[in-house]
Amino acid sequence: MKKLILSFCVLSFIQKISAQTLEKMTWFNEPEKWEIKNNSLSMFVTPQSDYWRVSHYGFTVDDAPFYYTTYGGEFEAKVKITGNYKTRFDQMGLMLRMDKDHYIKTGVEFVDGKYNLSTVVTNQKSDWSVITLDKSPSFIWIKAVRRLDAVEIFYSFDDKNYTMMRNAPFQDNTPVMVGLMAACPDGEGFNAVFENFKVKHLPDQRRQDWLKKNQ
């Protein structure tokens, strides 16, 4: 019985730490309605909001909700996302951001009635790549791995088997804001839920290689 009680206390402590970590993050463009509960962030996405810079459309916007923490070096970030997408371009997922001219946003985007795995890479100007899903998943996992001067982006339906969807250049040795992003460029907002967000530190690869050569 004592072991059972001790295990329960340890589990409760771990869950409390996770919740505190999420609660200590920072808003950029805070939405009007949001809540943190059980290591989950839910928000009503700000209507008429987005991230995009110049190319193809000719406009620049930087006003969608983004809830972030800051990391230097190399890391792996992942999150489970669920959205009740309604309108063209409704989107949610992860964002890695250095500044207004340099960021990556990636996740699910609802376009013309279809669910797409979507990535926008912005380096002064934005590009956009999509993979149309053949089904409408109730949720999906998105993972971004920052290594050296690039970010690898993956998706999964079960948090076990991940498939790469993009490899994009990204400046190394520079602190980056990493966190949870959602946008609603055309619509009146939608409900978005982010669960089990986690950032895992990865040892610097160049340093690891140097250590091996200089043992």
DRENZA-908675 format. One record per atom (N, C-alpha, C): residue in three letters; atom name; x, y, z. Coordinates in steps of 0.05 Angstrom, whole numbers. Layout:
[node "Ala", "CA", [X, Y, Z]],
...
***
This chain:
[node "Met", "N", [17, -24, 0]],
[node "Met", "CA", [0, 0, 0]],
[node "Met", "C", [17, 25, 0]],
[node "Lys", "N", [39, 25, 16]],
[node "Lys", "CA", [57, 48, 17]],
[node "Lys", "C", [70, 53, -11]],
[node "Lys", "N", [78, 32, -24]],
[node "Lys", "CA", [89, 34, -51]],
[node "Lys", "C", [69, 46, -71]],
[node "Leu", "N", [44, 38, -68]],
[node "Leu", "CA", [23, 48, -86]],
[node "Leu", "C", [18, 77, -81]],
[node "Ile", "N", [17, 85, -56]],
[node "Ile", "CA", [14, 114, -49]],
[node "Ile", "C", [37, 130, -59]],
[node "Leu", "N", [62, 120, -56]],
[node "Leu", "CA", [86, 134, -65]],
[node "Leu", "C", [86, 137, -95]],
[node "Ser", "N", [78, 116, -109]],
[node "Ser", "CA", [77, 117, -139]],
[node "Ser", "C", [56, 138, -148]],
[node "Phe", "N", [33, 139, -134]],
[node "Phe", "CA", [13, 159, -141]],
[node "Phe", "C", [23, 187, -136]],
[node "Cys", "N", [38, 191, -115]],
[node "Cys", "CA", [49, 218, -108]],
[node "Cys", "C", [69, 226, -129]],
[node "Val", "N", [86, 208, -137]],
[node "Val", "CA", [107, 214, -158]],
[node "Val", "C", [93, 221, -184]],
[node "Leu", "N", [73, 205, -192]],
[node "Leu", "CA", [58, 211, -217]],
[node "Leu", "C", [45, 239, -216]],
[node "Ser", "N", [33, 245, -193]],
[node "Ser", "CA", [20, 271, -190]],
[node "Ser", "C", [40, 294, -192]],
[node "Phe", "N", [64, 289, -181]],
[node "Phe", "CA", [85, 309, -181]],
[node "Phe", "C", [94, 314, -210]],
[node "Ile", "N", [98, 292, -225]],
[node "Ile", "CA", [107, 294, -253]],
[node "Ile", "C", [86, 309, -269]],
[node "Gln", "N", [60, 303, -266]],
[node "Gln", "CA", [39, 316, -280]],
[node "Gln", "C", [38, 346, -273]],
[node "Lys", "N", [43, 352, -248]],
[node "Lys", "CA", [43, 380, -239]],
[node "Lys", "C", [66, 396, -252]],
[node "Ile", "N", [89, 383, -254]],
[node "Ile", "CA", [112, 396, -267]],
[node "Ile", "C", [106, 401, -297]],
[node "Ser", "N", [93, 382, -310]],
[node "Ser", "CA", [87, 385, -339]],
[node "Ser", "C", [67, 409, -342]],
[node "Ala", "N", [47, 410, -325]],
[node "Ala", "CA", [28, 432, -327]],
[node "Ala", "C", [41, 459, -322]],
[node "Gln", "N", [59, 460, -302]],
[node "Gln", "CA", [73, 485, -296]],
[node "Gln", "C", [90, 494, -320]],
[node "Thr", "N", [102, 475, -333]],
[node "Thr", "CA", [119, 481, -356]],
[node "Thr", "C", [102, 494, -378]],
[node "Leu", "N", [79, 483, -384]],
[node "Leu", "CA", [61, 494, -404]],
[node "Leu", "C", [51, 522, -395]],
[node "Glu", "N", [45, 525, -370]],
[node "Glu", "CA", [35, 550, -360]],
[node "Glu", "C", [55, 572, -360]],
[node "Lys", "N", [81, 565, -360]],
[node "Lys", "CA", [102, 585, -359]],
[node "Lys", "C", [109, 596, -387]],
[node "Met", "N", [96, 586, -408]],
[node "Met", "CA", [102, 595, -435]],
[node "Met", "C", [90, 623, -439]],
[node "Thr", "N", [96, 635, -462]],
[node "Thr", "CA", [90, 663, -467]],
[node "Thr", "C", [73, 666, -492]],
[node "Trp", "N", [54, 684, -491]],
[node "Trp", "CA", [37, 690, -515]],
[node "Trp", "C", [49, 711, -533]],
[node "Phe", "N", [47, 706, -559]],
[node "Phe", "CA", [50, 726, -580]],
[node "Phe", "C", [23, 727, -594]],
[node "Asn", "N", [10, 750, -593]],
[node "Asn", "CA", [-17, 752, -604]],
[node "Asn", "C", [-37, 734, -588]],
[node "Glu", "N", [-39, 740, -563]],
[node "Glu", "CA", [-57, 724, -545]],
[node "Glu", "C", [-86, 725, -555]],
[node "Pro", "N", [-99, 702, -558]],
[node "Pro", "CA", [-127, 702, -566]],
[node "Pro", "C", [-145, 710, -543]],
[node "Glu", "N", [-170, 716, -549]],
[node "Glu", "CA", [-188, 725, -528]],
[node "Glu", "C", [-196, 702, -509]],
[node "Lys", "N", [-198, 678, -520]],
[node "Lys", "CA", [-208, 655, -504]],
[node "Lys", "C", [-187, 632, -506]],
[node "Trp", "N", [-177, 624, -483]],
[node "Trp", "CA", [-159, 601, -482]],
[node "Trp", "C", [-158, 590, -454]],
[node "Glu", "N", [-149, 565, -452]],
[node "Glu", "CA", [-148, 551, -426]],
[node "Glu", "C", [-127, 530, -426]],
[node "Ile", "N", [-113, 527, -403]],
[node "Ile", "CA", [-94, 505, -399]],
[node "Ile", "C", [-106, 487, -378]],
[node "Lys", "N", [-107, 461, -384]],
[node "Lys", "CA", [-118, 441, -366]],
[node "Lys", "C", [-107, 414, -373]],
[node "Asn", "N", [-97, 400, -352]],
[node "Asn", "CA", [-86, 373, -356]],
[node "Asn", "C", [-65, 371, -379]],
[node "Asn", "N", [-46, 389, -378]],
[node "Asn", "CA", [-25, 390, -398]],
[node "Asn", "C", [-35, 394, -426]],
[node "Ser", "N", [-57, 408, -429]],
[node "Ser", "CA", [-70, 413, -455]],
[node "Ser", "C", [-76, 443, -457]],
[node "Leu", "N", [-71, 454, -481]],
[node "Leu", "CA", [-79, 481, -487]],
[node "Leu", "C", [-102, 481, -507]],
[node "Ser", "N", [-124, 494, -499]],
[node "Ser", "CA", [-146, 497, -518]],
[node "Ser", "C", [-150, 527, -523]],
[node "Met", "N", [-156, 534, -547]],
[node "Met", "CA", [-161, 562, -553]],
[node "Met", "C", [-183, 565, -575]],
[node "Phe", "N", [-196, 588, -575]],
[node "Phe", "CA", [-213, 596, -597]],
[node "Phe", "C", [-195, 614, -615]],
[node "Val", "N", [-189, 604, -638]],
[node "Val", "CA", [-169, 618, -655]],
[node "Val", "C", [-180, 645, -665]],
[node "Thr", "N", [-163, 665, -663]],
[node "Thr", "CA", [-171, 692, -671]],
[node "Thr", "C", [-180, 693, -700]],
[node "Pro", "N", [-204, 703, -705]],
[node "Pro", "CA", [-213, 706, -733]],
[node "Pro", "C", [-195, 725, -749]],
[node "Gln", "N", [-193, 719, -775]],
[node "Gln", "CA", [-179, 737, -794]],
[node "Gln", "C", [-150, 741, -785]],
[node "Ser", "N", [-136, 719, -778]],
[node "Ser", "CA", [-108, 721, -769]],
[node "Ser", "C", [-91, 700, -784]],
[node "Asp", "N", [-66, 707, -787]],
[node "Asp", "CA", [-48, 688, -802]],
[node "Asp", "C", [-19, 697, -799]],
[node "Tyr", "N", [-1, 680, -810]],
[node "Tyr", "CA", [27, 686, -813]],
[node "Tyr", "C", [34, 681, -842]],
[node "Trp", "N", [43, 702, -855]],
[node "Trp", "CA", [52, 700, -884]],
[node "Trp", "C", [68, 725, -890]],
[node "Arg", "N", [87, 721, -909]],
[node "Arg", "CA", [104, 744, -916]],
[node "Arg", "C", [108, 746, -946]],
[node "Val", "N", [95, 764, -959]],
[node "Val", "CA", [99, 775, -985]],
[node "Val", "C", [92, 757, -1009]],
[node "Ser", "N", [106, 734, -1012]],
[node "Ser", "CA", [106, 720, -1037]],
[node "Ser", "C", [78, 710, -1046]],
[node "His", "N", [74, 711, -1072]],
[node "His", "CA", [49, 702, -1085]],
[node "His", "C", [25, 720, -1080]],
[node "Tyr", "N", [19, 725, -1055]],
[node "Tyr", "CA", [-5, 740, -1048]],
[node "Tyr", "C", [0, 770, -1047]],
[node "Gly", "N", [25, 778, -1041]],
[node "Gly", "CA", [32, 806, -1041]],
[node "Gly", "C", [27, 820, -1015]],
[node "Phe", "N", [20, 805, -994]],
[node "Phe", "CA", [15, 818, -968]],
[node "Phe", "C", [32, 805, -946]],
[node "Thr", "N", [35, 818, -924]],
[node "Thr", "CA", [49, 808, -900]],
[node "Thr", "C", [31, 810, -876]],
[node "Val", "N", [27, 787, -862]],
[node "Val", "CA", [12, 787, -837]],
[node "Val", "C", [27, 772, -816]],
[node "Asp", "N", [23, 780, -791]],
[node "Asp", "CA", [39, 769, -769]],
[node "Asp", "C", [22, 771, -743]],
[node "Asp", "N", [-3, 762, -745]],
[node "Asp", "CA", [-21, 769, -723]],
[node "Asp", "C", [-37, 745, -711]],
[node "Ala", "N", [-29, 720, -717]],
[node "Ala", "CA", [-43, 697, -707]],
[node "Ala", "C", [-33, 689, -679]],
[node "Pro", "N", [-48, 674, -664]],
[node "Pro", "CA", [-39, 665, -637]],
[node "Pro", "C", [-15, 646, -639]],
[node "Phe", "N", [4, 650, -621]],
[node "Phe", "CA", [28, 634, -619]],
[node "Phe", "C", [36, 633, -590]],
[node "Tyr", "N", [37, 609, -578]],
[node "Tyr", "CA", [43, 605, -550]],
[node "Tyr", "C", [70, 590, -549]],
[node "Tyr", "N", [91, 603, -538]],
[node "Tyr", "CA", [118, 593, -543]],
[node "Tyr", "C", [135, 593, -518]],
[node "Thr", "N", [157, 578, -520]],
[node "Thr", "CA", [180, 580, -502]],
[node "Thr", "C", [205, 582, -519]],
[node "Thr", "N", [227, 589, -508]],
[node "Thr", "CA", [251, 595, -523]],
[node "Thr", "C", [273, 574, -518]],
[node "Tyr", "N", [285, 564, -539]],
[node "Tyr", "CA", [306, 544, -537]],
[node "Tyr", "C", [330, 552, -555]],
[node "Gly", "N", [354, 547, -545]],
[node "Gly", "CA", [378, 549, -561]],
[node "Gly", "C", [387, 521, -569]],
[node "Gly", "N", [403, 520, -589]],
[node "Gly", "CA", [414, 494, -597]],
[node "Gly", "C", [395, 475, -611]],
[node "Glu", "N", [400, 449, -608]],
[node "Glu", "CA", [384, 429, -623]],
[node "Glu", "C", [364, 416, -605]],
[node "Phe", "N", [340, 409, -616]],
[node "Phe", "CA", [319, 398, -600]],
[node "Phe", "C", [299, 384, -617]],
[node "Glu", "N", [281, 369, -604]],
[node "Glu", "CA", [259, 356, -617]],
[node "Glu", "C", [233, 366, -603]],
[node "Ala", "N", [214, 376, -619]],
[node "Ala", "CA", [189, 386, -608]],
[node "Ala", "C", [166, 370, -621]],
[node "Lys", "N", [146, 363, -605]],
[node "Lys", "CA", [123, 349, -616]],
[node "Lys", "C", [98, 356, -601]],
[node "Val", "N", [75, 352, -614]],
[node "Val", "CA", [50, 358, -602]],
[node "Val", "C", [28, 343, -616]],
[node "Lys", "N", [7, 337, -601]],
[node "Lys", "CA", [-18, 324, -613]],
[node "Lys", "C", [-38, 347, -617]],
[node "Ile", "N", [-49, 349, -641]],
[node "Ile", "CA", [-67, 371, -648]],
[node "Ile", "C", [-94, 360, -657]],
[node "Thr", "N", [-115, 375, -648]],
[node "Thr", "CA", [-142, 369, -655]],
[node "Thr", "C", [-157, 395, -661]],
[node "Gly", "N", [-169, 398, -684]],
[node "Gly", "CA", [-183, 423, -691]],
[node "Gly", "C", [-210, 418, -704]],
[node "Asn", "N", [-230, 435, -698]],
[node "Asn", "CA", [-255, 433, -713]],
[node "Asn", "C", [-255, 453, -736]],
[node "Tyr", "N", [-237, 448, -755]],
[node "Tyr", "CA", [-233, 465, -778]],
[node "Tyr", "C", [-260, 470, -793]],
[node "Lys", "N", [-264, 495, -800]],
[node "Lys", "CA", [-290, 502, -813]],
[node "Lys", "C", [-286, 516, -840]],
[node "Thr", "N", [-267, 533, -842]],
[node "Thr", "CA", [-264, 551, -865]],
[node "Thr", "C", [-237, 547, -879]],
[node "Arg", "N", [-236, 553, -904]],
[node "Arg", "CA", [-212, 552, -920]],
[node "Arg", "C", [-189, 565, -905]],
[node "Phe", "N", [-167, 551, -904]],
[node "Phe", "CA", [-141, 560, -892]],
[node "Phe", "C", [-141, 558, -861]],
[node "Asp", "N", [-162, 548, -848]],
[node "Asp", "CA", [-160, 543, -819]],
[node "Asp", "C", [-137, 524, -815]],
[node "Gln", "N", [-120, 530, -795]],
[node "Gln", "CA", [-95, 515, -792]],
[node "Gln", "C", [-86, 515, -763]],
[node "Met", "N", [-70, 495, -755]],
[node "Met", "CA", [-58, 494, -729]],
[node "Met", "C", [-34, 475, -729]],
[node "Gly", "N", [-15, 479, -710]],
[node "Gly", "CA", [8, 461, -708]],
[node "Gly", "C", [30, 474, -693]],
[node "Leu", "N", [55, 467, -700]],
[node "Leu", "CA", [79, 477, -688]],
[node "Leu", "C", [89, 501, -703]],
[node "Met", "N", [103, 519, -688]],
[node "Met", "CA", [118, 540, -701]],
[node "Met", "C", [145, 543, -688]],
[node "Leu", "N", [166, 547, -705]],
[node "Leu", "CA", [193, 554, -697]],
[node "Leu", "C", [198, 581, -709]],
[node "Arg", "N", [205, 600, -692]],
[node "Arg", "CA", [207, 628, -701]],
[node "Arg", "C", [231, 642, -689]],
[node "Met", "N", [248, 654, -707]],
[node "Met", "CA", [270, 670, -698]],
[node "Met", "C", [261, 700, -696]],
[node "Asp", "N", [247, 709, -717]],
[node "Asp", "CA", [237, 736, -718]],
[node "Asp", "C", [216, 737, -740]],
[node "Lys", "N", [206, 761, -746]],
[node "Lys", "CA", [184, 763, -766]],
[node "Lys", "C", [192, 755, -794]],
[node "Asp", "N", [218, 754, -799]],
[node "Asp", "CA", [228, 747, -826]],
[node "Asp", "C", [236, 718, -829]],
[node "His", "N", [238, 704, -806]],
[node "His", "CA", [249, 677, -807]],
[node "His", "C", [233, 659, -788]],
[node "Tyr", "N", [216, 641, -799]],
[node "Tyr", "CA", [201, 623, -783]],
[node "Tyr", "C", [191, 599, -800]],
[node "Ile", "N", [184, 578, -786]],
[node "Ile", "CA", [171, 555, -798]],
[node "Ile", "C", [145, 549, -783]],
[node "Lys", "N", [123, 546, -797]],
[node "Lys", "CA", [98, 537, -784]],
[node "Lys", "C", [90, 512, -799]],
[node "Thr", "N", [80, 492, -784]],
[node "Thr", "CA", [74, 466, -796]],
[node "Thr", "C", [53, 452, -780]],
[node "Gly", "N", [35, 438, -794]],
[node "Gly", "CA", [13, 423, -781]],
[node "Gly", "C", [-8, 415, -801]],
[node "Val", "N", [-33, 419, -793]],
[node "Val", "CA", [-56, 412, -810]],
[node "Val", "C", [-69, 438, -819]],
[node "Glu", "N", [-75, 439, -845]],
[node "Glu", "CA", [-89, 462, -857]],
[node "Glu", "C", [-113, 452, -873]],
[node "Phe", "N", [-136, 465, -869]],
[node "Phe", "CA", [-161, 457, -882]],
[node "Phe", "C", [-164, 474, -908]],
[node "Val", "N", [-163, 461, -931]],
[node "Val", "CA", [-164, 476, -956]],
[node "Val", "C", [-184, 462, -975]],
[node "Asp", "N", [-204, 477, -984]],
[node "Asp", "CA", [-224, 467, -1003]],
[node "Asp", "C", [-236, 440, -994]],
[node "Gly", "N", [-243, 439, -968]],
[node "Gly", "CA", [-256, 416, -958]],
[node "Gly", "C", [-239, 392, -952]],
[node "Lys", "N", [-212, 395, -955]],
[node "Lys", "CA", [-194, 373, -951]],
[node "Lys", "C", [-174, 380, -929]],
[node "Tyr", "N", [-164, 359, -915]],
[node "Tyr", "CA", [-144, 362, -894]],
[node "Tyr", "C", [-117, 359, -907]],
[node "Asn", "N", [-99, 378, -902]],
[node "Asn", "CA", [-72, 377, -913]],
[node "Asn", "C", [-51, 379, -892]],
[node "Leu", "N", [-30, 364, -895]],
[node "Leu", "CA", [-6, 369, -879]],
[node "Leu", "C", [8, 393, -892]],
[node "Ser", "N", [12, 414, -877]],
[node "Ser", "CA", [20, 439, -888]],
[node "Ser", "C", [45, 450, -875]],
[node "Thr", "N", [64, 460, -890]],
[node "Thr", "CA", [87, 473, -879]],
[node "Thr", "C", [93, 499, -894]],
[node "Val", "N", [97, 520, -879]],
[node "Val", "CA", [106, 546, -890]],
[node "Val", "C", [133, 552, -879]],
[node "Val", "N", [152, 556, -897]],
[node "Val", "CA", [179, 564, -889]],
[node "Val", "C", [184, 593, -899]],
[node "Thr", "N", [190, 610, -880]],
[node "Thr", "CA", [194, 638, -886]],
[node "Thr", "C", [223, 647, -881]],
[node "Asn", "N", [235, 656, -903]],
[node "Asn", "CA", [262, 668, -901]],
[node "Asn", "C", [261, 693, -918]],
[node "Gln", "N", [253, 715, -905]],
[node "Gln", "CA", [246, 740, -918]],
[node "Gln", "C", [219, 738, -933]],
[node "Lys", "N", [216, 717, -948]],
[node "Lys", "CA", [190, 712, -962]],
[node "Lys", "C", [181, 683, -955]],
[node "Ser", "N", [155, 679, -956]],
[node "Ser", "CA", [144, 653, -949]],
[node "Ser", "C", [141, 634, -973]],
[node "Asp", "N", [145, 608, -967]],
[node "Asp", "CA", [137, 588, -987]],
[node "Asp", "C", [116, 570, -973]],
[node "Trp", "N", [104, 552, -988]],
[node "Trp", "CA", [82, 535, -977]],
[node "Trp", "C", [83, 508, -991]],
[node "Ser", "N", [83, 487, -975]],
[node "Ser", "CA", [81, 460, -986]],
[node "Ser", "C", [59, 445, -972]],
[node "Val", "N", [45, 428, -987]],
[node "Val", "CA", [22, 413, -975]],
[node "Val", "C", [23, 384, -984]],
[node "Ile", "N", [13, 367, -966]],
[node "Ile", "CA", [8, 339, -973]],
[node "Ile", "C", [-21, 333, -966]],
[node "Thr", "N", [-38, 327, -985]],
[node "Thr", "CA", [-66, 323, -980]],
[node "Thr", "C", [-71, 295, -968]],
[node "Leu", "N", [-85, 294, -946]],
[node "Leu", "CA", [-91, 269, -932]],
[node "Leu", "C", [-115, 255, -945]],
[node "Asp", "N", [-113, 229, -947]],
[node "Asp", "CA", [-136, 214, -959]],
[node "Asp", "C", [-157, 207, -938]],
[node "Lys", "N", [-154, 216, -914]],
[node "Lys", "CA", [-174, 213, -893]],
[node "Lys", "C", [-175, 237, -875]],
[node "Ser", "N", [-196, 239, -859]],
[node "Ser", "CA", [-199, 262, -841]],
[node "Ser", "C", [-194, 253, -813]],
[node "Pro", "N", [-169, 254, -803]],
[node "Pro", "CA", [-163, 244, -777]],
[node "Pro", "C", [-175, 261, -755]],
[node "Ser", "N", [-183, 249, -733]],
[node "Ser", "CA", [-194, 265, -711]],
[node "Ser", "C", [-171, 280, -697]],
[node "Phe", "N", [-147, 269, -699]],
[node "Phe", "CA", [-123, 283, -688]],
[node "Phe", "C", [-99, 273, -703]],
[node "Ile", "N", [-77, 288, -699]],
[node "Ile", "CA", [-52, 280, -712]],
[node "Ile", "C", [-29, 291, -695]],
[node "Trp", "N", [-6, 277, -696]],
[node "Trp", "CA", [18, 286, -682]],
[node "Trp", "C", [37, 299, -702]],
[node "Ile", "N", [48, 322, -694]],
[node "Ile", "CA", [68, 336, -710]],
[node "Ile", "C", [94, 338, -694]],
[node "Lys", "N", [116, 332, -708]],
[node "Lys", "CA", [142, 333, -695]],
[node "Lys", "C", [162, 348, -712]],
[node "Ala", "N", [178, 365, -699]],
[node "Ala", "CA", [199, 380, -713]],
[node "Ala", "C", [225, 375, -699]],
[node "Val", "N", [245, 368, -714]],
[node "Val", "CA", [272, 362, -703]],
[node "Val", "C", [292, 382, -714]],
[node "Arg", "N", [303, 399, -697]],
[node "Arg", "CA", [323, 418, -705]],
[node "Arg", "C", [350, 406, -702]],
[node "Arg", "N", [365, 403, -724]],
[node "Arg", "CA", [392, 392, -724]],
[node "Arg", "C", [409, 409, -742]],
[node "Leu", "N", [432, 417, -732]],
[node "Leu", "CA", [451, 433, -748]],
[node "Leu", "C", [436, 457, -760]],
[node "Asp", "N", [437, 460, -787]],
[node "Asp", "CA", [425, 483, -800]],
[node "Asp", "C", [400, 476, -815]],
[node "Ala", "N", [384, 457, -803]],
[node "Ala", "CA", [359, 448, -816]],
[node "Ala", "C", [339, 439, -796]],
[node "Val", "N", [314, 437, -804]],
[node "Val", "CA", [292, 426, -788]],
[node "Val", "C", [279, 404, -804]],
[node "Glu", "N", [277, 380, -792]],
[node "Glu", "CA", [262, 359, -805]],
[node "Glu", "C", [234, 358, -792]],
[node "Ile", "N", [213, 355, -808]],
[node "Ile", "CA", [186, 356, -798]],
[node "Ile", "C", [172, 329, -805]],
[node "Phe", "N", [158, 318, -785]],
[node "Phe", "CA", [146, 292, -787]],
[node "Phe", "C", [116, 294, -778]],
[node "Tyr", "N", [100, 274, -787]],
[node "Tyr", "CA", [73, 271, -776]],
[node "Tyr", "C", [68, 242, -769]],
[node "Ser", "N", [49, 237, -751]],
[node "Ser", "CA", [42, 210, -743]],
[node "Ser", "C", [12, 210, -735]],
[node "Phe", "N", [0, 186, -738]],
[node "Phe", "CA", [-28, 183, -729]],
[node "Phe", "C", [-29, 168, -702]],
[node "Asp", "N", [-5, 159, -692]],
[node "Asp", "CA", [-6, 144, -667]],
[node "Asp", "C", [17, 150, -648]],
[node "Asp", "N", [34, 170, -655]],
[node "Asp", "CA", [57, 177, -639]],
[node "Asp", "C", [78, 155, -637]],
[node "Lys", "N", [77, 136, -656]],
[node "Lys", "CA", [96, 115, -657]],
[node "Lys", "C", [110, 114, -684]],
[node "Asn", "N", [94, 113, -705]],
[node "Asn", "CA", [105, 112, -732]],
[node "Asn", "C", [103, 140, -745]],
[node "Tyr", "N", [127, 152, -749]],
[node "Tyr", "CA", [128, 179, -760]],
[node "Tyr", "C", [138, 179, -789]],
[node "Thr", "N", [126, 197, -805]],
[node "Thr", "CA", [134, 200, -833]],
[node "Thr", "C", [143, 228, -838]],
[node "Met", "N", [166, 231, -852]],
[node "Met", "CA", [176, 257, -858]],
[node "Met", "C", [159, 272, -878]],
[node "Met", "N", [154, 297, -874]],
[node "Met", "CA", [139, 313, -893]],
[node "Met", "C", [154, 337, -904]],
[node "Arg", "N", [177, 344, -891]],
[node "Arg", "CA", [192, 367, -901]],
[node "Arg", "C", [219, 367, -887]],
[node "Asn", "N", [240, 376, -902]],
[node "Asn", "CA", [266, 382, -891]],
[node "Asn", "C", [272, 411, -901]],
[node "Ala", "N", [275, 429, -882]],
[node "Ala", "CA", [278, 457, -890]],
[node "Ala", "C", [303, 470, -877]],
[node "Pro", "N", [316, 487, -891]],
[node "Pro", "CA", [339, 501, -878]],
[node "Pro", "C", [330, 520, -856]],
[node "Phe", "N", [347, 522, -835]],
[node "Phe", "CA", [340, 540, -813]],
[node "Phe", "C", [366, 547, -799]],
[node "Gln", "N", [370, 572, -795]],
[node "Gln", "CA", [395, 582, -783]],
[node "Gln", "C", [402, 568, -757]],
[node "Asp", "N", [427, 558, -755]],
[node "Asp", "CA", [435, 545, -731]],
[node "Asp", "C", [448, 564, -711]],
[node "Asn", "N", [454, 555, -687]],
[node "Asn", "CA", [468, 570, -667]],
[node "Asn", "C", [454, 597, -661]],
[node "Thr", "N", [427, 596, -662]],
[node "Thr", "CA", [411, 620, -657]],
[node "Thr", "C", [387, 612, -640]],
[node "Pro", "N", [381, 626, -618]],
[node "Pro", "CA", [358, 619, -602]],
[node "Pro", "C", [332, 621, -619]],
[node "Val", "N", [313, 603, -613]],
[node "Val", "CA", [289, 602, -629]],
[node "Val", "C", [265, 599, -610]],
[node "Met", "N", [243, 613, -616]],
[node "Met", "CA", [218, 610, -603]],
[node "Met", "C", [204, 585, -615]],
[node "Val", "N", [196, 566, -598]],
[node "Val", "CA", [183, 542, -608]],
[node "Val", "C", [157, 538, -592]],
[node "Gly", "N", [135, 532, -606]],
[node "Gly", "CA", [110, 529, -592]],
[node "Gly", "C", [87, 523, -610]],
[node "Leu", "N", [63, 532, -601]],
[node "Leu", "CA", [37, 523, -612]],
[node "Leu", "C", [24, 547, -627]],
[node "Met", "N", [18, 542, -652]],
[node "Met", "CA", [7, 563, -669]],
[node "Met", "C", [-19, 554, -682]],
[node "Ala", "N", [-37, 573, -684]],
[node "Ala", "CA", [-62, 568, -699]],
[node "Ala", "C", [-70, 594, -713]],
[node "Ala", "N", [-83, 591, -737]],
[node "Ala", "CA", [-91, 615, -752]],
[node "Ala", "C", [-117, 610, -766]],
[node "Cys", "N", [-131, 631, -772]],
[node "Cys", "CA", [-157, 630, -785]],
[node "Cys", "C", [-159, 654, -805]],
[node "Pro", "N", [-145, 652, -828]],
[node "Pro", "CA", [-144, 675, -846]],
[node "Pro", "C", [-171, 684, -857]],
[node "Asp", "N", [-189, 665, -864]],
[node "Asp", "CA", [-213, 671, -878]],
[node "Asp", "C", [-238, 671, -861]],
[node "Gly", "N", [-237, 656, -838]],
[node "Gly", "CA", [-261, 650, -823]],
[node "Gly", "C", [-266, 667, -799]],
[node "Glu", "N", [-284, 657, -782]],
[node "Glu", "CA", [-293, 671, -758]],
[node "Glu", "C", [-282, 657, -733]],
[node "Gly", "N", [-261, 641, -736]],
[node "Gly", "CA", [-248, 628, -714]],
[node "Gly", "C", [-257, 599, -711]],
[node "Phe", "N", [-242, 583, -697]],
[node "Phe", "CA", [-249, 555, -692]],
[node "Phe", "C", [-235, 545, -667]],
[node "Asn", "N", [-244, 523, -656]],
[node "Asn", "CA", [-232, 512, -632]],
[node "Asn", "C", [-208, 494, -638]],
[node "Ala", "N", [-186, 499, -625]],
[node "Ala", "CA", [-162, 484, -629]],
[node "Ala", "C", [-152, 473, -602]],
[node "Val", "N", [-143, 448, -602]],
[node "Val", "CA", [-133, 436, -577]],
[node "Val", "C", [-106, 424, -582]],
[node "Phe", "N", [-87, 431, -565]],
[node "Phe", "CA", [-59, 421, -566]],
[node "Phe", "C", [-54, 404, -541]],
[node "Glu", "N", [-46, 379, -545]],
[node "Glu", "CA", [-41, 362, -522]],
[node "Glu", "C", [-12, 351, -522]],
[node "Asn", "N", [-2, 347, -498]],
[node "Asn", "CA", [24, 334, -493]],
[node "Asn", "C", [47, 347, -509]],
[node "Phe", "N", [47, 374, -509]],
[node "Phe", "CA", [69, 388, -522]],
[node "Phe", "C", [95, 383, -506]],
[node "Lys", "N", [116, 376, -520]],
[node "Lys", "CA", [141, 370, -507]],
[node "Lys", "C", [165, 378, -524]],
[node "Val", "N", [184, 390, -511]],
[node "Val", "CA", [209, 397, -525]],
[node "Val", "C", [232, 381, -511]],
[node "Lys", "N", [246, 366, -527]],
[node "Lys", "CA", [268, 349, -517]],
[node "Lys", "C", [295, 360, -526]],
[node "His", "N", [312, 366, -508]],
[node "His", "CA", [339, 376, -515]],
[node "His", "C", [355, 353, -529]],
[node "Leu", "N", [369, 361, -551]],
[node "Leu", "CA", [387, 342, -564]],
[node "Leu", "C", [415, 353, -562]],
[node "Pro", "N", [435, 336, -556]],
[node "Pro", "CA", [462, 345, -554]],
[node "Pro", "C", [472, 356, -581]],
[node "Asp", "N", [487, 378, -579]],
[node "Asp", "CA", [497, 390, -604]],
[node "Asp", "C", [513, 371, -620]],
[node "Gln", "N", [505, 367, -645]],
[node "Gln", "CA", [517, 346, -662]],
[node "Gln", "C", [546, 352, -668]],
[node "Arg", "N", [553, 377, -674]],
[node "Arg", "CA", [581, 384, -680]],
[node "Arg", "C", [598, 379, -656]],
[node "Arg", "N", [588, 386, -633]],
[node "Arg", "CA", [604, 382, -608]],
[node "Arg", "C", [608, 352, -603]],
[node "Gln", "N", [587, 336, -607]],
[node "Gln", "CA", [589, 307, -604]],
[node "Gln", "C", [610, 295, -622]],
[node "Asp", "N", [610, 305, -647]],
[node "Asp", "CA", [630, 295, -667]],
[node "Asp", "C", [658, 303, -658]],
[node "Trp", "N", [661, 327, -647]],
[node "Trp", "CA", [688, 337, -638]],
[node "Trp", "C", [697, 320, -615]],
[node "Leu", "N", [679, 314, -596]],
[node "Leu", "CA", [687, 298, -573]],
[node "Leu", "C", [696, 270, -581]],
[node "Lys", "N", [683, 258, -601]],
[node "Lys", "CA", [691, 232, -610]],
[node "Lys", "C", [719, 232, -622]],
[node "Lys", "N", [725, 254, -635]],
[node "Lys", "CA", [751, 255, -649]],
[node "Lys", "C", [773, 263, -629]],
[node "Asn", "N", [766, 274, -606]],
[node "Asn", "CA", [786, 284, -587]],
[node "Asn", "C", [784, 271, -560]],
[node "Gln", "N", [778, 246, -559]],
[node "Gln", "CA", [777, 231, -534]],
[node "Gln", "C", [805, 227, -522]],
***
